[in-house]
């Protein structure tokens, strides 16, 4: 039999490392969801779904940027700064 020719025939330490990485990212996304006021459990579960999580990570990036912009606009409006 061929050794290592299967597409998902990875050694166990590599698989464990990837699973640990995805769990860590899912927990981190839970903290981001809480800070943005989103549904924490939903974000964690979606972060653990293979293939879907890659697209979801892009969504999270944009959500963080938009959340920061929203907070900066709120601070600016409280200070009474006029937009130019």
C-alpha positions as MATLAB code, in Angstrom:
seq = 'XXXXXXXXXXXXXXXXXXXXXXXXXXXXXXXXXXXXXXXXXXXXXXXXXXXXXXXXXXXXXXXXXXXXXXXXXXXXXXXXXXXX';
ca = [
       0.000    0.000    0.000;
       1.088    3.555   -0.604;
       2.092    5.379    2.513;
       1.000    9.005    2.688;
      -0.805    9.261   -0.646;
      -4.288    9.702    0.755;
      -5.430   13.334    0.796;
      -6.242   13.321    4.517;
      -3.601   10.881    5.672;
      -1.861   13.208    8.124;
       0.119   12.071   11.150;
      -1.675   12.271   14.462;
       0.384   15.171   15.934;
      -0.495   17.342   12.924;
      -4.190   16.582   13.302;
      -4.050   17.284   17.047;
      -2.250   20.576   16.389;
      -4.890   21.695   13.876;
      -7.743   20.724   16.194;
      -6.107   22.610   19.076;
      -5.600   25.657   16.823;
      -9.235   25.672   15.701;
     -10.467   25.289   19.282;
      -8.263   28.195   20.377;
      -9.541   30.347   17.503;
     -13.144   29.411   18.351;
     -12.653   30.456   21.984;
     -11.052   33.713   20.849;
     -13.952   34.332   18.497;
     -16.275   33.853   21.453;
     -14.529   36.706   23.269;
     -14.763   38.864   20.139;
     -18.471   38.044   19.833;
     -19.088   39.080   23.432;
     -17.218   42.361   22.919;
     -19.266   43.114   19.799;
     -22.567   42.119   21.407;
     -23.132   39.102   19.141;
     -24.357   35.587   19.964;
     -21.302   33.908   21.537;
     -22.317   30.246   21.178;
     -23.230   30.694   17.519;
     -19.869   32.289   16.715;
     -17.993   29.502   18.507;
     -19.910   26.739   16.708;
     -19.512   28.349   13.281;
     -15.796   28.771   13.977;
     -15.478   25.007   14.456;
     -17.163   23.974   11.170;
     -14.505   23.105    8.575;
     -14.467   25.154    5.341;
     -17.235   27.425    6.649;
     -14.852   28.788    9.268;
     -12.492   30.213    6.629;
     -15.247   32.447    5.269;
     -16.424   33.192    8.786;
     -12.946   34.412    9.789;
     -13.143   36.988    6.987;
     -16.572   38.039    8.274;
     -15.157   38.382   11.783;
     -12.369   40.611   10.506;
     -14.852   42.969    8.876;
     -17.119   42.866   11.938;
     -14.244   43.918   14.185;
     -13.276   46.792   11.887;
     -16.884   47.989   11.621;
     -17.328   47.677   15.408;
     -14.261   49.844   15.970;
     -15.501   52.435   13.464;
     -18.923   52.473   15.121;
     -17.367   53.118   18.547;
     -15.085   55.827   17.179;
     -18.078   57.553   15.559;
     -19.960   57.395   18.886;
     -17.006   58.979   20.699;
     -16.732   61.649   18.023;
     -20.421   62.521   18.272;
     -20.221   62.777   22.088;
     -17.293   65.152   21.809;
     -19.190   67.332   19.360;
     -16.572   67.132   16.624;
     -17.888   68.286   13.262;
     -17.146   66.041   10.292;
     -15.217   67.774    7.524;
];
